[in-house]
Amino acid sequence: MNITARHIAYLMPRRRLLKVDGLGVFERVLLPARLAADGMNIEPPCPALMFEHDDDAVGEEIALSIARAERDDTVHAREIIVRDVAEIRDGICLNGSYVLPG
């Protein structure tokens, strides 16, 4: 199981912004109200998860979360992140997307 993906899924409902080393930035946003497809109704604002690819992103919070859960240091946590990010990227290349657990 991808430990980093599990921590992204755990942290995102609790955070507005999460940087993941070598992957990018996840951000919770509130999309504005909009006119529905039928042109007659208005859809209310709704929460959404946005992602911006950034190879240079460095996220301290995810490394601390993994280190705490694994009862290890952030050096080992960052090694886990590097391995897991490679797996996430491979999944994206093969499938065109990657689904986080949960």
DSSP file with accessible surface (Angstrom, degrees, kcal/mol):
  #  RESIDUE AA STRUCTURE BP1 BP2  ACC     N-H-->O    O-->H-N    N-H-->O    O-->H-N    TCO  KAPPA ALPHA  PHI   PSI    X-CA   Y-CA   Z-CA
    1    1 A M              0   0  161      0, 0.0     2,-0.9     0, 0.0     3,-0.1   0.000 360.0 360.0 360.0 144.1    0.0    0.0    0.0
    2    2 A N     >  -     0   0    6      1,-0.2     4,-1.9     2,-0.1     5,-0.1  -0.660 360.0-167.7 -80.6 107.4    1.2    3.5   -0.8
    3    3 A I  H  > S+     0   0   23     -2,-0.9     4,-2.1     1,-0.2    -1,-0.2   0.899  85.4  52.2 -64.7 -41.9    1.8    5.1    2.6
    4    4 A T  H  > S+     0   0    0      1,-0.2     4,-2.5    76,-0.2    -1,-0.2   0.930 108.4  50.2 -63.4 -44.2    2.1    8.7    1.1
    5    5 A A  H  > S+     0   0    1      1,-0.2     4,-2.5     2,-0.2    -1,-0.2   0.903 109.4  52.5 -60.1 -41.1   -1.2    8.4   -0.7
    6    6 A R  H  X S+     0   0   93     -4,-1.9     4,-1.9     1,-0.2    -1,-0.2   0.909 110.8  47.1 -62.2 -39.3   -2.8    7.2    2.5
    7    7 A H  H  X S+     0   0   13     -4,-2.1     4,-2.9     2,-0.2     5,-0.2   0.861 109.2  53.4 -73.3 -34.2   -1.4   10.2    4.4
    8    8 A I  H  X S+     0   0    0     -4,-2.5     4,-2.5     2,-0.2    -2,-0.2   0.957 110.9  47.3 -60.4 -48.5   -2.6   12.6    1.6
    9    9 A A  H  < S+     0   0   30     -4,-2.5    -2,-0.2     1,-0.2    -1,-0.2   0.864 115.4  46.3 -62.1 -35.5   -6.1   11.2    2.0
   10   10 A Y  H  < S+     0   0  123     -4,-1.9     4,-0.3    -5,-0.2    -1,-0.2   0.914 117.2  41.2 -72.9 -43.3   -5.9   11.5    5.8
   11   11 A L  H >X S+     0   0    3     -4,-2.9     3,-1.4     1,-0.2     4,-0.9   0.832  98.6  72.3 -78.2 -32.6   -4.5   15.1    5.9
   12   12 A M  G >< S+     0   0   10     -4,-2.5     3,-0.8     1,-0.3    -1,-0.2   0.867  94.0  51.8 -60.3 -39.2   -6.5   16.8    3.1
   13   13 A P  G 34 S+     0   0   83      0, 0.0    -1,-0.3     0, 0.0    -2,-0.1   0.767 116.5  44.0 -66.5 -16.7   -9.9   16.9    4.9
   14   14 A R  G <4 S+     0   0  128     -3,-1.4     2,-0.3    -4,-0.3    -2,-0.2   0.487 113.5  53.0-101.9  -9.5   -8.0   18.6    7.8
   15   15 A R    <<  -     0   0   87     -4,-0.9    13,-0.1    -3,-0.8     3,-0.1  -0.947  60.3-149.5-129.0 152.0   -5.8   21.0    5.9
   16   16 A R  S    S+     0   0  140     -2,-0.3    12,-2.7     1,-0.3     2,-0.4   0.821  90.8  24.1 -83.6 -33.2   -6.5   23.7    3.3
   17   17 A L  E     -A   27   0A  61     10,-0.2     2,-0.4     2,-0.0    -1,-0.3  -0.994  62.2-180.0-138.1 138.4   -3.1   23.1    1.6
   18   18 A L  E     -A   26   0A   3      8,-2.7     8,-3.1    -2,-0.4     2,-0.4  -0.952  11.4-157.4-143.5 120.8   -0.7   20.2    1.4
   19   19 A K  E     -A   25   0A  99     -2,-0.4     2,-0.5     6,-0.2    43,-0.5  -0.810   6.9-161.6 -96.4 137.3    2.6   20.0   -0.4
   20   20 A V  E >>  -A   24   0A   0      4,-2.9     3,-2.3    -2,-0.4     4,-1.8  -0.981  29.6-107.7-122.0 121.8    4.0   16.7   -1.3
   21   21 A D  T 34 S-     0   0   26     -2,-0.5    37,-0.2    38,-0.3    35,-0.1  -0.148  97.6  -3.9 -48.9 127.4    7.7   16.4   -2.2
   22   22 A G  T 34 S+     0   0   25     35,-1.6    -1,-0.3    33,-0.3    33,-0.1   0.501 128.7  66.9  70.9   3.4    8.4   15.9   -5.9
   23   23 A L  T <4 S-     0   0    7     -3,-2.3    31,-1.8     1,-0.3     2,-0.3   0.717  93.7-111.0-118.7 -60.2    4.7   15.7   -6.7
   24   24 A G  E  <  -AB  20  53A   0     -4,-1.8    -4,-2.9    29,-0.3     2,-0.5  -0.994  36.1 -47.9 155.9-159.7    2.9   19.0   -6.2
   25   25 A V  E     -AB  19  52A  24     27,-2.6    27,-2.4    -2,-0.3     2,-0.4  -0.948  33.0-159.2-121.4 127.0    0.4   20.9   -4.1
   26   26 A F  E     -AB  18  51A  20     -8,-3.1    -8,-2.7    -2,-0.5     2,-0.4  -0.867  16.9-176.7 -99.3 137.5   -3.1   19.8   -3.1
   27   27 A E  E     -AB  17  50A  66     23,-2.5    23,-3.2    -2,-0.4     2,-0.5  -0.994  23.2-140.1-140.9 131.2   -5.5   22.5   -2.1
   28   28 A R  E     + B   0  49A 110    -12,-2.7     2,-0.3    -2,-0.4    21,-0.2  -0.773  34.1 173.9 -84.8 129.3   -9.1   22.5   -0.8
   29   29 A V  E     - B   0  48A  43     19,-2.7    19,-2.5    -2,-0.5     2,-0.6  -0.882  33.4-124.2-131.0 164.5  -11.1   25.2   -2.4
   30   30 A L  E     - B   0  47A 123     -2,-0.3    -2,-0.0    17,-0.2    19,-0.0  -0.951  25.5-144.8-111.4 112.6  -14.7   26.3   -2.5
   31   31 A L  E     - B   0  46A  66     15,-3.1    15,-1.5    -2,-0.6     3,-0.1  -0.571  26.4-111.8 -74.8 139.4  -16.1   26.6   -6.0
   32   32 A P        -     0   0   98      0, 0.0    14,-0.1     0, 0.0    -1,-0.1  -0.200  37.5 -84.8 -68.8 162.6  -18.6   29.4   -6.4
   33   33 A A        -     0   0   51     12,-0.1     2,-0.3     9,-0.1     9,-0.0  -0.278  56.2-175.7 -59.1 151.1  -22.3   29.0   -7.0
   34   34 A R  E     -C   43   0B 147      9,-1.7     9,-3.5    -3,-0.1     2,-0.3  -0.978  32.5 -88.7-150.6 162.9  -23.1   28.5  -10.7
   35   35 A L  E     -C   42   0B 114     -2,-0.3     7,-0.2     7,-0.2     5,-0.0  -0.559  49.8-119.9 -74.0 129.9  -25.9   28.1  -13.2
   36   36 A A    >   -     0   0   12      5,-3.4     3,-2.2    -2,-0.3    -1,-0.1  -0.221  26.7-102.3 -67.3 162.7  -26.9   24.5  -13.5
   37   37 A A  T 3  S+     0   0  112      1,-0.3    -1,-0.1     2,-0.1    -2,-0.1   0.801 120.9  62.7 -58.0 -29.0  -26.8   22.7  -16.9
   38   38 A D  T 3  S-     0   0   93      1,-0.1    -1,-0.3     3,-0.0    -2,-0.0   0.612 102.6-133.2 -74.9  -8.9  -30.6   23.1  -17.3
   39   39 A G  S <  S+     0   0   40     -3,-2.2    -2,-0.1     2,-0.2    -1,-0.1   0.502  89.4  80.5  73.7   1.5  -30.1   26.9  -17.3
   40   40 A M  S    S+     0   0  156      1,-0.1     2,-0.3    -5,-0.0    -1,-0.1   0.655  83.4  53.5-111.3 -25.3  -33.0   27.2  -14.8
   41   41 A N        -     0   0   94     -5,-0.1    -5,-3.4     0, 0.0     2,-0.5  -0.814  68.6-132.0-117.1 157.7  -31.4   26.4  -11.4
   42   42 A I  E     -C   35   0B 128     -2,-0.3    -7,-0.2    -7,-0.2    -9,-0.1  -0.927  18.2-143.6-108.9 128.2  -28.5   27.7   -9.4
   43   43 A E  E     -C   34   0B  70     -9,-3.5    -9,-1.7    -2,-0.5     3,-0.1  -0.731  24.9-118.4 -87.8 139.5  -26.1   25.1   -7.9
   44   44 A P        -     0   0   98      0, 0.0    -1,-0.1     0, 0.0   -13,-0.1  -0.229  39.8 -79.2 -72.2 164.5  -24.7   26.1   -4.5
   45   45 A P        -     0   0   71      0, 0.0   -12,-0.1     0, 0.0   -15,-0.0  -0.291  55.4-165.7 -56.5 147.8  -21.0   26.6   -3.8
   46   46 A C  E     -B   31   0A  48    -15,-1.5   -15,-3.1   -14,-0.1     2,-0.1  -0.998  20.4-110.3-142.6 147.1  -19.3   23.3   -3.3
   47   47 A P  E     +B   30   0A 108      0, 0.0     2,-0.3     0, 0.0   -17,-0.2  -0.416  37.7 179.1 -72.8 150.2  -15.9   22.1   -2.0
   48   48 A A  E     -B   29   0A  27    -19,-2.5   -19,-2.7    -2,-0.1     2,-0.6  -0.980  27.5-127.9-147.5 156.8  -13.3   20.7   -4.4
   49   49 A L  E     -B   28   0A  86     -2,-0.3     2,-0.3   -21,-0.2   -21,-0.2  -0.950  27.5-167.6-109.3 120.7   -9.8   19.4   -4.2
   50   50 A M  E     -B   27   0A  94    -23,-3.2   -23,-2.5    -2,-0.6     2,-0.4  -0.771   2.7-160.6-105.5 153.1   -7.4   21.0   -6.7
   51   51 A F  E     -B   26   0A  91     -2,-0.3     2,-0.5   -25,-0.2   -25,-0.2  -0.999   6.0-169.0-135.3 136.2   -3.9   19.7   -7.5
   52   52 A E  E     -B   25   0A 140    -27,-2.4   -27,-2.6    -2,-0.4     2,-0.2  -0.985  25.2-128.0-125.8 119.8   -1.0   21.6   -9.1
   53   53 A H  E     +B   24   0A 101     -2,-0.5   -29,-0.3   -29,-0.2     2,-0.2  -0.438  37.3 162.6 -64.7 133.0    2.0   19.6  -10.3
   54   54 A D    >   -     0   0   60    -31,-1.8     3,-1.7   -34,-0.2   -31,-0.2  -0.727  25.5-167.4-156.7 101.1    5.2   21.0   -8.9
   55   55 A D  T 3  S+     0   0   85      1,-0.3   -33,-0.3    -2,-0.2   -31,-0.1   0.748  92.4  54.8 -60.3 -24.7    8.4   18.8   -9.0
   56   56 A D  T 3  S+     0   0  137    -35,-0.1    -1,-0.3   -33,-0.1   -35,-0.1   0.406  77.6 126.9 -92.6   2.5   10.1   21.3   -6.6
   57   57 A A    <   -     0   0    5     -3,-1.7   -35,-1.6   -37,-0.2     2,-0.4  -0.336  39.0-168.2 -61.6 138.4    7.4   21.1   -3.9
   58   58 A V        -     0   0   92    -37,-0.2     2,-0.6   -36,-0.1   -38,-0.1  -0.982   0.7-167.2-131.0 119.2    8.7   20.3   -0.4
   59   59 A G     >  +     0   0    5     -2,-0.4     4,-1.1     1,-0.2   -38,-0.3  -0.908  14.9 179.4-115.6 109.6    6.2   19.4    2.2
   60   60 A E  H  > S+     0   0  100     -2,-0.6     4,-2.5     1,-0.2     5,-0.2   0.880  81.2  59.9 -70.4 -37.5    7.2   19.3    5.8
   61   61 A E  H  > S+     0   0   63      1,-0.2     4,-2.3     2,-0.2    -1,-0.2   0.894 104.5  46.9 -63.9 -41.3    3.8   18.3    7.1
   62   62 A I  H  > S+     0   0    0    -43,-0.5     4,-2.5     2,-0.2    -1,-0.2   0.911 111.9  51.2 -69.6 -36.9    3.4   15.1    5.2
   63   63 A A  H  X S+     0   0    0     -4,-1.1     4,-2.6     1,-0.2    -2,-0.2   0.924 111.5  47.9 -64.5 -40.7    6.9   14.0    6.2
   64   64 A L  H  X S+     0   0   75     -4,-2.5     4,-2.5     2,-0.2    -2,-0.2   0.905 110.9  51.5 -65.4 -40.0    6.1   14.7    9.8
   65   65 A S  H  X S+     0   0    7     -4,-2.3     4,-2.3    -5,-0.2    -2,-0.2   0.933 113.3  43.8 -62.9 -45.4    2.8   12.8    9.5
   66   66 A I  H  X S+     0   0    0     -4,-2.5     4,-2.8     2,-0.2    -2,-0.2   0.931 113.2  51.4 -66.7 -44.0    4.5    9.7    8.0
   67   67 A A  H  X>S+     0   0    8     -4,-2.6     5,-2.5    -5,-0.2     4,-0.6   0.922 111.7  47.7 -59.2 -43.3    7.4    9.8   10.5
   68   68 A R  H ><5S+     0   0  166     -4,-2.5     3,-0.8     3,-0.2    -1,-0.2   0.944 114.7  45.0 -63.8 -45.9    4.9   10.0   13.4
   69   69 A A  H 3<5S+     0   0   55     -4,-2.3    -2,-0.2     1,-0.2    -1,-0.2   0.866 118.3  42.7 -67.7 -36.6    2.8    7.1   12.1
   70   70 A E  H 3<5S-     0   0   75     -4,-2.8    -1,-0.2    -5,-0.2    -2,-0.2   0.439 106.4-127.0 -87.8  -2.8    5.9    5.0   11.3
   71   71 A R  T <<5S+     0   0  236     -3,-0.8     2,-0.2    -4,-0.6    -3,-0.2   0.938  73.8 108.5  52.9  51.5    7.6    5.9   14.6
   72   72 A D  S   <S-     0   0   74     -5,-2.5    -1,-0.2    -6,-0.1     2,-0.1  -0.774  72.6 -82.0-141.0-175.8   10.6    6.9   12.6
   73   73 A D     >  -     0   0   86     -2,-0.2     4,-1.9    -3,-0.1     3,-0.1  -0.423  38.7-107.5 -93.7 171.0   12.5   10.1   11.6
   74   74 A T  H  > S+     0   0   45      1,-0.2     4,-2.5     2,-0.2     5,-0.2   0.745 115.1  65.1 -71.3 -22.2   11.7   12.5    8.8
   75   75 A V  H  > S+     0   0   91      2,-0.2     4,-1.5     1,-0.2    -1,-0.2   0.958 108.0  40.0 -62.6 -49.1   14.8   11.2    6.8
   76   76 A H  H  > S+     0   0   64      1,-0.2     4,-2.1     2,-0.2    -2,-0.2   0.889 112.9  56.6 -66.2 -38.0   13.2    7.8    6.5
   77   77 A A  H  X S+     0   0    1     -4,-1.9     4,-2.4     1,-0.2    -2,-0.2   0.914 105.4  50.8 -60.0 -40.6    9.8    9.4    5.9
   78   78 A R  H  X S+     0   0   58     -4,-2.5     4,-2.5     1,-0.2    -1,-0.2   0.857 106.8  54.3 -68.0 -32.0   11.2   11.3    2.9
   79   79 A E  H  X S+     0   0  116     -4,-1.5     4,-2.1     2,-0.2    -1,-0.2   0.907 108.8  49.2 -64.7 -40.5   12.6    8.1    1.5
   80   80 A I  H  X S+     0   0    6     -4,-2.1     4,-3.0     2,-0.2     5,-0.2   0.925 110.0  51.4 -62.4 -43.7    9.1    6.6    1.7
   81   81 A I  H  X S+     0   0    0     -4,-2.4     4,-3.1     1,-0.2     5,-0.3   0.928 108.6  50.6 -61.0 -44.9    7.7    9.7    0.0
   82   82 A V  H  X S+     0   0  102     -4,-2.5     4,-1.8     2,-0.2    -1,-0.2   0.940 114.0  44.8 -59.3 -46.2   10.2    9.4   -2.9
   83   83 A R  H  X S+     0   0  130     -4,-2.1     4,-1.7     1,-0.2    -2,-0.2   0.937 116.7  45.3 -62.4 -46.8    9.3    5.7   -3.4
   84   84 A D  H  X S+     0   0    1     -4,-3.0     4,-2.6     1,-0.2    -2,-0.2   0.870 108.8  54.5 -68.9 -38.2    5.6    6.4   -3.2
   85   85 A V  H  X S+     0   0    9     -4,-3.1     4,-3.0    -5,-0.2     5,-0.2   0.910 106.6  53.3 -62.8 -38.2    5.7    9.4   -5.4
   86   86 A A  H  X S+     0   0   47     -4,-1.8     4,-2.4    -5,-0.3    -1,-0.2   0.924 109.9  48.2 -61.3 -41.0    7.4    7.3   -8.1
   87   87 A E  H  X S+     0   0   88     -4,-1.7     4,-2.3     2,-0.2    -2,-0.2   0.905 111.4  49.8 -65.3 -41.2    4.6    4.7   -7.7
   88   88 A I  H  X S+     0   0    6     -4,-2.6     4,-2.3     2,-0.2    -2,-0.2   0.939 111.4  48.6 -62.9 -45.5    1.9    7.5   -8.0
   89   89 A R  H  X S+     0   0   84     -4,-3.0     4,-2.6     1,-0.2    -2,-0.2   0.903 110.1  51.7 -62.0 -41.1    3.6    8.9  -11.1
   90   90 A D  H  X S+     0   0  101     -4,-2.4     4,-2.5    -5,-0.2    -1,-0.2   0.915 109.2  51.1 -61.0 -41.9    3.8    5.3  -12.7
   91   91 A G  H  X S+     0   0   12     -4,-2.3     4,-2.8     1,-0.2     6,-0.6   0.895 110.1  49.0 -61.7 -39.7    0.0    4.9  -11.9
   92   92 A I  H  X S+     0   0   70     -4,-2.3     4,-2.5     2,-0.2    -2,-0.2   0.920 111.4  49.4 -66.4 -42.5   -0.7    8.2  -13.7
   93   93 A C  H  < S+     0   0  113     -4,-2.6    -2,-0.2     1,-0.2    -1,-0.2   0.902 117.9  40.0 -63.1 -40.3    1.4    7.2  -16.7
   94   94 A L  H  < S+     0   0  144     -4,-2.5    -2,-0.2    -5,-0.2    -1,-0.2   0.885 133.1  20.0 -75.8 -40.0   -0.3    3.9  -17.0
   95   95 A N  H  < S-     0   0  125     -4,-2.8    -3,-0.2     2,-0.3    -2,-0.2   0.479  95.4-119.3-112.0  -9.9   -3.9    4.9  -16.2
   96   96 A G  S  < S+     0   0   64     -4,-2.5     2,-0.3    -5,-0.3    -4,-0.2   0.407  90.8  39.0  83.0  -4.8   -4.0    8.6  -16.8
   97   97 A S        -     0   0   68     -6,-0.6     2,-0.4    -9,-0.0    -2,-0.3  -0.973  68.0-137.1-161.6 170.9   -5.0    9.2  -13.2
   98   98 A Y        -     0   0   71     -2,-0.3     2,-0.6    -3,-0.1   -10,-0.0  -0.984  16.5-146.7-140.5 126.4   -4.3    8.1   -9.6
   99   99 A V        -     0   0  124     -2,-0.4     3,-0.1     0, 0.0   -94,-0.0  -0.846  13.8-138.2 -98.9 124.3   -7.1    7.5   -7.1
  100  100 A L        -     0   0   44     -2,-0.6   -94,-0.1     1,-0.1   -95,-0.0  -0.483  31.9 -99.1 -74.3 148.4   -6.3    8.3   -3.5
  101  101 A P              0   0   45      0, 0.0    -1,-0.1     0, 0.0     0, 0.0  -0.305 360.0 360.0 -65.7 152.8   -7.6    5.8   -0.9
  102  102 A G              0   0  130     -3,-0.1    -2,-0.1   -92,-0.0   -96,-0.0   0.466 360.0 360.0  89.3 360.0  -10.8    6.6    1.0
